[in-house]
Amino acid sequence: MKLPNHQNAIISERKVAGYLLSTSHVYGRHKAVFFSRFGFSVDAWEILARALREHASEHEVMATEDSLFGQRYIVDGELSAPDGRRPRVRVIWFIETGEDAPHLVTAYPLEKT
């Protein structure tokens, strides 16, 4: 199964530039180091957003988790990077109860690079 409504995925600038690519964010800075190794940058955060949306359209959902607030989706697979490499990442999405668009929660490496 693919991420439901992946074509309508909501990926905010704040989540990508302010978290995944931020070298000063308490939790995101380690992810920023990882993503920057592959050519992603905060100045061009849209490139990572586009790659994450593509990741959701290419790979199957590995697991789902229900909560009182909605459903969480876990998608593993290779991510197209600006430098041509394809690191394996896990991307977490969330669809709130009563909504249909998935929201990006986080992304992180599946293995050491």
CNS distance restraints for C-alpha pairs under 8 A (distance, minus, plus):
assign (resid   1 and name CA) (resid  60 and name CA) 5.35 0.50 0.50
assign (resid   1 and name CA) (resid  61 and name CA) 5.72 0.50 0.50
assign (resid   2 and name CA) (resid   6 and name CA) 7.67 0.50 0.50
assign (resid   2 and name CA) (resid  56 and name CA) 7.12 0.50 0.50
assign (resid   2 and name CA) (resid  57 and name CA) 6.71 0.50 0.50
assign (resid   2 and name CA) (resid  58 and name CA) 7.87 0.50 0.50
assign (resid   2 and name CA) (resid  59 and name CA) 6.57 0.50 0.50
assign (resid   2 and name CA) (resid  60 and name CA) 4.75 0.50 0.50
assign (resid   2 and name CA) (resid  61 and name CA) 5.54 0.50 0.50
assign (resid   3 and name CA) (resid  56 and name CA) 6.16 0.50 0.50
assign (resid   3 and name CA) (resid  57 and name CA) 7.19 0.50 0.50
assign (resid   3 and name CA) (resid  60 and name CA) 7.06 0.50 0.50
assign (resid   3 and name CA) (resid  61 and name CA) 6.01 0.50 0.50
assign (resid   3 and name CA) (resid  73 and name CA) 7.12 0.50 0.50
assign (resid   3 and name CA) (resid  75 and name CA) 7.80 0.50 0.50
assign (resid   3 and name CA) (resid 102 and name CA) 7.89 0.50 0.50
assign (resid   4 and name CA) (resid 100 and name CA) 7.66 0.50 0.50
assign (resid   4 and name CA) (resid 101 and name CA) 7.77 0.50 0.50
assign (resid   4 and name CA) (resid 102 and name CA) 7.36 0.50 0.50
assign (resid   5 and name CA) (resid   9 and name CA) 6.77 0.50 0.50
assign (resid   5 and name CA) (resid 100 and name CA) 6.82 0.50 0.50
assign (resid   5 and name CA) (resid 101 and name CA) 6.02 0.50 0.50
assign (resid   5 and name CA) (resid 102 and name CA) 6.92 0.50 0.50
assign (resid   6 and name CA) (resid  53 and name CA) 6.94 0.50 0.50
assign (resid   6 and name CA) (resid  56 and name CA) 6.13 0.50 0.50
assign (resid   6 and name CA) (resid  57 and name CA) 6.17 0.50 0.50
assign (resid   6 and name CA) (resid 101 and name CA) 7.46 0.50 0.50
assign (resid   6 and name CA) (resid 102 and name CA) 6.75 0.50 0.50
assign (resid   7 and name CA) (resid  53 and name CA) 7.35 0.50 0.50
assign (resid   7 and name CA) (resid  57 and name CA) 7.45 0.50 0.50
assign (resid   8 and name CA) (resid 101 and name CA) 5.66 0.50 0.50
assign (resid   8 and name CA) (resid 102 and name CA) 7.13 0.50 0.50
assign (resid   9 and name CA) (resid  53 and name CA) 6.83 0.50 0.50
assign (resid   9 and name CA) (resid 101 and name CA) 5.61 0.50 0.50
assign (resid   9 and name CA) (resid 102 and name CA) 4.89 0.50 0.50
assign (resid   9 and name CA) (resid 103 and name CA) 5.87 0.50 0.50
assign (resid   9 and name CA) (resid 104 and name CA) 7.35 0.50 0.50
assign (resid  10 and name CA) (resid 101 and name CA) 6.79 0.50 0.50
assign (resid  10 and name CA) (resid 102 and name CA) 6.14 0.50 0.50
assign (resid  10 and name CA) (resid 103 and name CA) 4.76 0.50 0.50
assign (resid  10 and name CA) (resid 104 and name CA) 6.36 0.50 0.50
assign (resid  11 and name CA) (resid  15 and name CA) 6.93 0.50 0.50
assign (resid  11 and name CA) (resid  16 and name CA) 7.35 0.50 0.50
assign (resid  11 and name CA) (resid  49 and name CA) 6.26 0.50 0.50
assign (resid  11 and name CA) (resid 103 and name CA) 6.26 0.50 0.50
assign (resid  11 and name CA) (resid 104 and name CA) 5.48 0.50 0.50
assign (resid  12 and name CA) (resid  16 and name CA) 6.44 0.50 0.50
assign (resid  12 and name CA) (resid 104 and name CA) 7.83 0.50 0.50
assign (resid  13 and name CA) (resid  17 and name CA) 5.48 0.50 0.50
assign (resid  13 and name CA) (resid  18 and name CA) 7.05 0.50 0.50
assign (resid  13 and name CA) (resid  45 and name CA) 7.07 0.50 0.50
assign (resid  13 and name CA) (resid  46 and name CA) 7.65 0.50 0.50
assign (resid  14 and name CA) (resid  18 and name CA) 4.66 0.50 0.50
assign (resid  14 and name CA) (resid  19 and name CA) 6.75 0.50 0.50
assign (resid  15 and name CA) (resid  19 and name CA) 5.18 0.50 0.50
assign (resid  15 and name CA) (resid  20 and name CA) 6.55 0.50 0.50
assign (resid  15 and name CA) (resid 104 and name CA) 7.62 0.50 0.50
assign (resid  15 and name CA) (resid 105 and name CA) 7.78 0.50 0.50
assign (resid  15 and name CA) (resid 106 and name CA) 7.93 0.50 0.50
assign (resid  16 and name CA) (resid  20 and name CA) 4.88 0.50 0.50
assign (resid  16 and name CA) (resid  21 and name CA) 5.98 0.50 0.50
assign (resid  16 and name CA) (resid  42 and name CA) 7.84 0.50 0.50
assign (resid  16 and name CA) (resid  45 and name CA) 6.28 0.50 0.50
assign (resid  16 and name CA) (resid  48 and name CA) 7.41 0.50 0.50
assign (resid  16 and name CA) (resid  49 and name CA) 6.85 0.50 0.50
assign (resid  17 and name CA) (resid  21 and name CA) 5.03 0.50 0.50
assign (resid  17 and name CA) (resid  22 and name CA) 5.99 0.50 0.50
assign (resid  17 and name CA) (resid  42 and name CA) 5.13 0.50 0.50
assign (resid  17 and name CA) (resid  43 and name CA) 7.94 0.50 0.50
assign (resid  17 and name CA) (resid  45 and name CA) 5.63 0.50 0.50
assign (resid  18 and name CA) (resid  22 and name CA) 5.28 0.50 0.50
assign (resid  18 and name CA) (resid  25 and name CA) 7.29 0.50 0.50
assign (resid  19 and name CA) (resid  25 and name CA) 6.06 0.50 0.50
assign (resid  19 and name CA) (resid  27 and name CA) 7.59 0.50 0.50
assign (resid  19 and name CA) (resid  28 and name CA) 4.89 0.50 0.50
assign (resid  19 and name CA) (resid  29 and name CA) 7.44 0.50 0.50
assign (resid  19 and name CA) (resid  32 and name CA) 7.85 0.50 0.50
assign (resid  20 and name CA) (resid  28 and name CA) 5.10 0.50 0.50
assign (resid  20 and name CA) (resid  29 and name CA) 7.17 0.50 0.50
assign (resid  20 and name CA) (resid  31 and name CA) 5.67 0.50 0.50
assign (resid  20 and name CA) (resid  32 and name CA) 5.40 0.50 0.50
assign (resid  20 and name CA) (resid  35 and name CA) 7.88 0.50 0.50
assign (resid  20 and name CA) (resid 106 and name CA) 7.45 0.50 0.50
assign (resid  20 and name CA) (resid 107 and name CA) 7.42 0.50 0.50
assign (resid  21 and name CA) (resid  28 and name CA) 6.88 0.50 0.50
assign (resid  21 and name CA) (resid  29 and name CA) 7.01 0.50 0.50
assign (resid  21 and name CA) (resid  31 and name CA) 6.82 0.50 0.50
assign (resid  21 and name CA) (resid  32 and name CA) 4.14 0.50 0.50
assign (resid  21 and name CA) (resid  33 and name CA) 7.69 0.50 0.50
assign (resid  21 and name CA) (resid  35 and name CA) 7.04 0.50 0.50
assign (resid  21 and name CA) (resid  36 and name CA) 7.51 0.50 0.50
assign (resid  21 and name CA) (resid  40 and name CA) 7.80 0.50 0.50
assign (resid  21 and name CA) (resid  41 and name CA) 6.47 0.50 0.50
assign (resid  21 and name CA) (resid  42 and name CA) 5.44 0.50 0.50
assign (resid  21 and name CA) (resid  45 and name CA) 7.57 0.50 0.50
assign (resid  22 and name CA) (resid  28 and name CA) 6.07 0.50 0.50
assign (resid  22 and name CA) (resid  29 and name CA) 5.51 0.50 0.50
assign (resid  22 and name CA) (resid  32 and name CA) 5.66 0.50 0.50
assign (resid  22 and name CA) (resid  42 and name CA) 6.96 0.50 0.50
assign (resid  23 and name CA) (resid  28 and name CA) 6.98 0.50 0.50
assign (resid  23 and name CA) (resid  29 and name CA) 4.20 0.50 0.50
assign (resid  23 and name CA) (resid  30 and name CA) 7.36 0.50 0.50
assign (resid  23 and name CA) (resid  32 and name CA) 5.73 0.50 0.50
assign (resid  23 and name CA) (resid  33 and name CA) 7.09 0.50 0.50
assign (resid  24 and name CA) (resid  28 and name CA) 7.58 0.50 0.50
assign (resid  24 and name CA) (resid  29 and name CA) 5.67 0.50 0.50
assign (resid  25 and name CA) (resid  29 and name CA) 5.17 0.50 0.50
assign (resid  27 and name CA) (resid  31 and name CA) 7.87 0.50 0.50
assign (resid  28 and name CA) (resid  32 and name CA) 6.12 0.50 0.50
assign (resid  29 and name CA) (resid  33 and name CA) 6.39 0.50 0.50
assign (resid  30 and name CA) (resid  34 and name CA) 6.47 0.50 0.50
assign (resid  31 and name CA) (resid  35 and name CA) 6.17 0.50 0.50
assign (resid  31 and name CA) (resid 107 and name CA) 7.95 0.50 0.50
assign (resid  31 and name CA) (resid 108 and name CA) 6.26 0.50 0.50
assign (resid  31 and name CA) (resid 109 and name CA) 7.85 0.50 0.50
assign (resid  32 and name CA) (resid  36 and name CA) 5.91 0.50 0.50
assign (resid  33 and name CA) (resid  37 and name CA) 6.48 0.50 0.50
assign (resid  34 and name CA) (resid  38 and name CA) 7.38 0.50 0.50
assign (resid  34 and name CA) (resid 109 and name CA) 7.50 0.50 0.50
assign (resid  35 and name CA) (resid  39 and name CA) 6.94 0.50 0.50
assign (resid  35 and name CA) (resid  40 and name CA) 5.60 0.50 0.50
assign (resid  35 and name CA) (resid  41 and name CA) 7.73 0.50 0.50
assign (resid  36 and name CA) (resid  40 and name CA) 4.79 0.50 0.50
assign (resid  36 and name CA) (resid  41 and name CA) 5.90 0.50 0.50
assign (resid  38 and name CA) (resid  81 and name CA) 5.73 0.50 0.50
assign (resid  38 and name CA) (resid  82 and name CA) 6.41 0.50 0.50
assign (resid  38 and name CA) (resid  83 and name CA) 5.61 0.50 0.50
assign (resid  38 and name CA) (resid  84 and name CA) 7.96 0.50 0.50
assign (resid  38 and name CA) (resid  85 and name CA) 6.93 0.50 0.50
assign (resid  39 and name CA) (resid  81 and name CA) 6.63 0.50 0.50
assign (resid  39 and name CA) (resid  82 and name CA) 5.18 0.50 0.50
assign (resid  39 and name CA) (resid  83 and name CA) 5.51 0.50 0.50
assign (resid  40 and name CA) (resid  44 and name CA) 7.18 0.50 0.50
assign (resid  40 and name CA) (resid  45 and name CA) 7.19 0.50 0.50
assign (resid  40 and name CA) (resid  47 and name CA) 7.05 0.50 0.50
assign (resid  40 and name CA) (resid  48 and name CA) 6.28 0.50 0.50
assign (resid  40 and name CA) (resid  81 and name CA) 7.17 0.50 0.50
assign (resid  40 and name CA) (resid  82 and name CA) 6.57 0.50 0.50
assign (resid  41 and name CA) (resid  45 and name CA) 5.96 0.50 0.50
assign (resid  44 and name CA) (resid  48 and name CA) 7.75 0.50 0.50
assign (resid  45 and name CA) (resid  49 and name CA) 6.46 0.50 0.50
assign (resid  46 and name CA) (resid  50 and name CA) 6.02 0.50 0.50
assign (resid  47 and name CA) (resid  51 and name CA) 6.19 0.50 0.50
assign (resid  47 and name CA) (resid  82 and name CA) 7.97 0.50 0.50
assign (resid  48 and name CA) (resid  52 and name CA) 6.10 0.50 0.50
assign (resid  48 and name CA) (resid  81 and name CA) 7.92 0.50 0.50
assign (resid  49 and name CA) (resid  53 and name CA) 6.29 0.50 0.50
assign (resid  50 and name CA) (resid  54 and name CA) 6.18 0.50 0.50
assign (resid  51 and name CA) (resid  55 and name CA) 6.01 0.50 0.50
assign (resid  51 and name CA) (resid  79 and name CA) 6.43 0.50 0.50
assign (resid  51 and name CA) (resid  80 and name CA) 5.93 0.50 0.50
assign (resid  51 and name CA) (resid  81 and name CA) 7.26 0.50 0.50
assign (resid  52 and name CA) (resid  56 and name CA) 6.36 0.50 0.50
assign (resid  52 and name CA) (resid  79 and name CA) 7.12 0.50 0.50
assign (resid  52 and name CA) (resid  91 and name CA) 7.69 0.50 0.50
assign (resid  53 and name CA) (resid  57 and name CA) 6.52 0.50 0.50
assign (resid  54 and name CA) (resid  58 and name CA) 6.20 0.50 0.50
assign (resid  55 and name CA) (resid  59 and name CA) 6.13 0.50 0.50
assign (resid  55 and name CA) (resid  77 and name CA) 7.15 0.50 0.50
assign (resid  55 and name CA) (resid  78 and name CA) 7.15 0.50 0.50
assign (resid  55 and name CA) (resid  79 and name CA) 5.84 0.50 0.50
assign (resid  55 and name CA) (resid  80 and name CA) 7.68 0.50 0.50
assign (resid  56 and name CA) (resid  60 and name CA) 7.58 0.50 0.50
assign (resid  56 and name CA) (resid  75 and name CA) 6.85 0.50 0.50
assign (resid  59 and name CA) (resid  75 and name CA) 6.61 0.50 0.50
assign (resid  59 and name CA) (resid  76 and name CA) 6.84 0.50 0.50
assign (resid  59 and name CA) (resid  77 and name CA) 6.14 0.50 0.50
assign (resid  60 and name CA) (resid  75 and name CA) 6.22 0.50 0.50
assign (resid  60 and name CA) (resid  76 and name CA) 7.46 0.50 0.50
assign (resid  61 and name CA) (resid  73 and name CA) 6.42 0.50 0.50
assign (resid  61 and name CA) (resid  74 and name CA) 5.67 0.50 0.50
assign (resid  61 and name CA) (resid  75 and name CA) 4.66 0.50 0.50
assign (resid  61 and name CA) (resid  76 and name CA) 7.28 0.50 0.50
assign (resid  62 and name CA) (resid  73 and name CA) 7.65 0.50 0.50
assign (resid  62 and name CA) (resid  74 and name CA) 5.56 0.50 0.50
assign (resid  62 and name CA) (resid  75 and name CA) 5.45 0.50 0.50
assign (resid  62 and name CA) (resid  76 and name CA) 6.60 0.50 0.50
assign (resid  63 and name CA) (resid  73 and name CA) 6.09 0.50 0.50
assign (resid  63 and name CA) (resid  74 and name CA) 5.28 0.50 0.50
assign (resid  63 and name CA) (resid  75 and name CA) 7.42 0.50 0.50
assign (resid  64 and name CA) (resid  71 and name CA) 6.75 0.50 0.50
assign (resid  64 and name CA) (resid  72 and name CA) 5.47 0.50 0.50
assign (resid  64 and name CA) (resid  73 and name CA) 4.64 0.50 0.50
assign (resid  64 and name CA) (resid  74 and name CA) 6.23 0.50 0.50
assign (resid  65 and name CA) (resid  71 and name CA) 5.68 0.50 0.50
assign (resid  65 and name CA) (resid  72 and name CA) 5.02 0.50 0.50
assign (resid  65 and name CA) (resid  73 and name CA) 6.68 0.50 0.50
assign (resid  66 and name CA) (resid  70 and name CA) 6.13 0.50 0.50
assign (resid  66 and name CA) (resid  71 and name CA) 4.57 0.50 0.50
assign (resid  66 and name CA) (resid  72 and name CA) 6.36 0.50 0.50
assign (resid  67 and name CA) (resid  71 and name CA) 6.00 0.50 0.50
assign (resid  67 and name CA) (resid  72 and name CA) 7.81 0.50 0.50
assign (resid  68 and name CA) (resid  97 and name CA) 7.95 0.50 0.50
assign (resid  69 and name CA) (resid  96 and name CA) 5.73 0.50 0.50
assign (resid  69 and name CA) (resid  97 and name CA) 5.62 0.50 0.50
assign (resid  70 and name CA) (resid  94 and name CA) 7.04 0.50 0.50
assign (resid  70 and name CA) (resid  95 and name CA) 5.62 0.50 0.50
assign (resid  70 and name CA) (resid  96 and name CA) 4.19 0.50 0.50
assign (resid  70 and name CA) (resid  97 and name CA) 4.31 0.50 0.50
assign (resid  70 and name CA) (resid  98 and name CA) 7.99 0.50 0.50
assign (resid  71 and name CA) (resid  94 and name CA) 5.73 0.50 0.50
assign (resid  71 and name CA) (resid  95 and name CA) 5.41 0.50 0.50
assign (resid  71 and name CA) (resid  96 and name CA) 6.50 0.50 0.50
assign (resid  71 and name CA) (resid  97 and name CA) 7.33 0.50 0.50
assign (resid  72 and name CA) (resid  92 and name CA) 6.97 0.50 0.50
assign (resid  72 and name CA) (resid  93 and name CA) 5.73 0.50 0.50
assign (resid  72 and name CA) (resid  94 and name CA) 4.45 0.50 0.50
assign (resid  72 and name CA) (resid  95 and name CA) 6.52 0.50 0.50
assign (resid  73 and name CA) (resid  92 and name CA) 5.74 0.50 0.50
assign (resid  73 and name CA) (resid  93 and name CA) 5.07 0.50 0.50
assign (resid  73 and name CA) (resid  94 and name CA) 6.12 0.50 0.50
assign (resid  74 and name CA) (resid  90 and name CA) 6.82 0.50 0.50
assign (resid  74 and name CA) (resid  91 and name CA) 5.97 0.50 0.50
assign (resid  74 and name CA) (resid  92 and name CA) 4.83 0.50 0.50
assign (resid  74 and name CA) (resid  93 and name CA) 6.56 0.50 0.50
assign (resid  75 and name CA) (resid  90 and name CA) 5.67 0.50 0.50
assign (resid  75 and name CA) (resid  91 and name CA) 5.25 0.50 0.50
assign (resid  75 and name CA) (resid  92 and name CA) 6.43 0.50 0.50
assign (resid  76 and name CA) (resid  88 and name CA) 7.10 0.50 0.50
assign (resid  76 and name CA) (resid  89 and name CA) 5.78 0.50 0.50
assign (resid  76 and name CA) (resid  90 and name CA) 4.43 0.50 0.50
assign (resid  76 and name CA) (resid  91 and name CA) 6.39 0.50 0.50
assign (resid  76 and name CA) (resid 110 and name CA) 7.93 0.50 0.50
assign (resid  77 and name CA) (resid  88 and name CA) 5.15 0.50 0.50
assign (resid  77 and name CA) (resid  89 and name CA) 5.70 0.50 0.50
assign (resid  77 and name CA) (resid  90 and name CA) 6.71 0.50 0.50
assign (resid  78 and name CA) (resid  86 and name CA) 5.21 0.50 0.50
assign (resid  78 and name CA) (resid  87 and name CA) 5.32 0.50 0.50
assign (resid  78 and name CA) (resid  88 and name CA) 4.24 0.50 0.50
assign (resid  78 and name CA) (resid  89 and name CA) 6.17 0.50 0.50
assign (resid  79 and name CA) (resid  86 and name CA) 5.06 0.50 0.50
assign (resid  79 and name CA) (resid  87 and name CA) 5.61 0.50 0.50
assign (resid  79 and name CA) (resid  88 and name CA) 6.17 0.50 0.50
assign (resid  79 and name CA) (resid  89 and name CA) 6.60 0.50 0.50
assign (resid  80 and name CA) (resid  84 and name CA) 6.86 0.50 0.50
assign (resid  80 and name CA) (resid  85 and name CA) 6.66 0.50 0.50
assign (resid  80 and name CA) (resid  86 and name CA) 5.04 0.50 0.50
assign (resid  80 and name CA) (resid  87 and name CA) 7.47 0.50 0.50
assign (resid  81 and name CA) (resid  85 and name CA) 5.61 0.50 0.50
assign (resid  81 and name CA) (resid  86 and name CA) 5.89 0.50 0.50
assign (resid  81 and name CA) (resid  87 and name CA) 7.58 0.50 0.50
assign (resid  87 and name CA) (resid 109 and name CA) 7.39 0.50 0.50
assign (resid  87 and name CA) (resid 113 and name CA) 7.79 0.50 0.50
assign (resid  88 and name CA) (resid 109 and name CA) 6.11 0.50 0.50
assign (resid  88 and name CA) (resid 110 and name CA) 5.58 0.50 0.50
assign (resid  88 and name CA) (resid 111 and name CA) 6.87 0.50 0.50
assign (resid  89 and name CA) (resid 107 and name CA) 6.66 0.50 0.50
assign (resid  89 and name CA) (resid 108 and name CA) 5.46 0.50 0.50
assign (resid  89 and name CA) (resid 109 and name CA) 4.34 0.50 0.50
assign (resid  89 and name CA) (resid 110 and name CA) 4.91 0.50 0.50
assign (resid  89 and name CA) (resid 111 and name CA) 7.76 0.50 0.50
assign (resid  90 and name CA) (resid 107 and name CA) 5.54 0.50 0.50
assign (resid  90 and name CA) (resid 108 and name CA) 5.52 0.50 0.50
assign (resid  90 and name CA) (resid 109 and name CA) 6.26 0.50 0.50
assign (resid  90 and name CA) (resid 110 and name CA) 6.06 0.50 0.50
assign (resid  91 and name CA) (resid 104 and name CA) 7.72 0.50 0.50
assign (resid  91 and name CA) (resid 105 and name CA) 7.64 0.50 0.50
assign (resid  91 and name CA) (resid 106 and name CA) 5.88 0.50 0.50
assign (resid  91 and name CA) (resid 107 and name CA) 4.26 0.50 0.50
assign (resid  91 and name CA) (resid 108 and name CA) 6.71 0.50 0.50
assign (resid  92 and name CA) (resid 104 and name CA) 6.36 0.50 0.50
assign (resid  92 and name CA) (resid 105 and name CA) 5.34 0.50 0.50
assign (resid  92 and name CA) (resid 106 and name CA) 5.33 0.50 0.50
assign (resid  92 and name CA) (resid 107 and name CA) 6.20 0.50 0.50
assign (resid  93 and name CA) (resid 102 and name CA) 5.85 0.50 0.50
assign (resid  93 and name CA) (resid 103 and name CA) 5.44 0.50 0.50
assign (resid  93 and name CA) (resid 104 and name CA) 4.72 0.50 0.50
assign (resid  93 and name CA) (resid 105 and name CA) 5.26 0.50 0.50
assign (resid  93 and name CA) (resid 106 and name CA) 7.33 0.50 0.50
assign (resid  94 and name CA) (resid 102 and name CA) 5.32 0.50 0.50
assign (resid  94 and name CA) (resid 103 and name CA) 5.22 0.50 0.50
assign (resid  94 and name CA) (resid 104 and name CA) 6.61 0.50 0.50
assign (resid  94 and name CA) (resid 105 and name CA) 6.57 0.50 0.50
assign (resid  95 and name CA) (resid  99 and name CA) 6.36 0.50 0.50
assign (resid  95 and name CA) (resid 100 and name CA) 6.25 0.50 0.50
assign (resid  95 and name CA) (resid 101 and name CA) 6.09 0.50 0.50
assign (resid  95 and name CA) (resid 102 and name CA) 4.65 0.50 0.50
assign (resid  95 and name CA) (resid 103 and name CA) 6.32 0.50 0.50
assign (resid  96 and name CA) (resid 100 and name CA) 7.41 0.50 0.50
assign (resid  96 and name CA) (resid 102 and name CA) 7.82 0.50 0.50
